[in-house]
Amino acid sequence: MEANKEYKFQLIEGDFTPTEALKILMSVINSKIKFHQLDSFSNQIRFNSDASHSKKRIEALTESNEAIKKIIKEAEDKGMKLKINSTIEIVLTQ
């Protein structure tokens, strides 16, 4: 694989009911929160290292979680669906 080459993967694409959107998006966000919680705990225990990056990410993800729940609730209240697109971009660096 070439350095600085960009790869893109479409992970989520489509129209979803509020219930489906909630399941999908909360699964992704909660997975990321758990990753940062475990990473932070592991680094503190093994290396006594600074966990500020993970703590900031957990805070940001938690805020996103709450904002997304409000949007989904609004869609549910109005009988609407949600169009969701999520692309992951990966760049190899040296």
Secondary structure as UniProt FT lines:
FT   TURN            3..4
FT   STRAND          6..16
FT   HELIX           18..47
FT   HELIX           52..77
FT   TURN            78..79
FT   STRAND          82..91
//
